[in-house]
């Protein structure tokens, strides 16, 4: 159980960033911090961070957002699952190519989230709900490199 | 020497061949679990205690997330110039004087109102108890209009409690945690409330649009007497909000003969995206605690009506239309 603390802290930081107040037009493109951090850990350490971690941190998001219990949990599990399926291929890709793979993964996550939201009765009227996925894809190289520097610095394997 | 492949109960090398249940099975199990949780959460109240406890654990995050904004505020206060402060002070003094003058008038008017209501045998009270709450966070989802406030169950906040700010109605409490609560604003797409035009008493339903700039009036006839700059107040018919608080000002009325109803846009009077402090109202009208479903409300109200004739005298229209209004407005969402 060496340095699980770093993983836990990064997930906590992602949760914090995802409720950080943002000015009005910008919050349409709030990056999917938690999905990105989880995707990184699943890709780097698939034997330690898996579906269960994703599910639990998704539940935490649901509580923070005050949405239906299990909604984000399902979406985060889905992200972790997709990345687990692909991790052996994409962890060797250069970062920009990884970003291209993350686009459909995060896009699917947003679509499922929209679908679940519409079940509980509030459907955003525009296609803007895909913005977070797009913004996250551009941020992916940075998030990924920062986390990998941290991972090597603190010897998390 | 044999190298022990297991260290601290974990394999020292990455387990290539040791596997638990396959990936698909795990995904399936967690998906089913999530769906079950969602259904339970949507249909029953069984998960509320768990949510409240988790909320207690996680709400410190909201305080931490607010730190930059608070620091900026403090910084701004520290660096604002003396002249600015003096000017502000003077302005506030003048405002206070004006308000005090109105208050003097109000005292006599209130007394008069109470006397008149006594004459009418009405049980409705004029004054309500309020609790001041502070905003600690806004909902991260840009498509919903909700706020977090720093008062919760321990302070007596209850589900469905009306929330006001200095200039008008803001919304109602939709989720109560031990020390915090979540407020649904009147502009959320899932919210509507029964209102009345102050000028002539015309009743309507103001529905949120998801945009915090305006509300829409639903089902207002093309010929209805409603004009730009009319003030709308809460009518109290939904039995959720106390009557008589300002809700909005009509900014546009579009009467298109091709449509059965007029399109009326209303700007909320409350400063929904600026107010930092708000008031939680403990009004006699909304003092039914945790009762949420509109059906139960309607039943309760019929009983009340049968028992207490005085109530009906006070608001003759209320008894007839309240059931209908609370159904239409979906107040209890």
Interface residues (C-beta under 8 A of the other chain):
Chain A: X1 X12 X15 X16 X18 X19 X20 X21 X24 X27 X28 X30 X47 X50 X51 X52 X55 X58 X59 X60 X63 X64 X65 X66 X67 X68 X69 X70 X71 X73 X74 X77 X78 X81 X84 X85 X116 X117 X119 X120 X121 X122 X124 X125 X129
Chain B: X8 X10 X14 X15 X23 X26 X27 X30 X31 X33 X34 X35 X36 X37 X38 X40 X41 X42 X47 X51 X54 X55 X58 X61 X62 X64 X65 X66 X68 X69 X137 X138 X139 X140 X141 X142 X143 X144 X146 X174 X175 X182 X188 X189 X190 X210 X273 X333
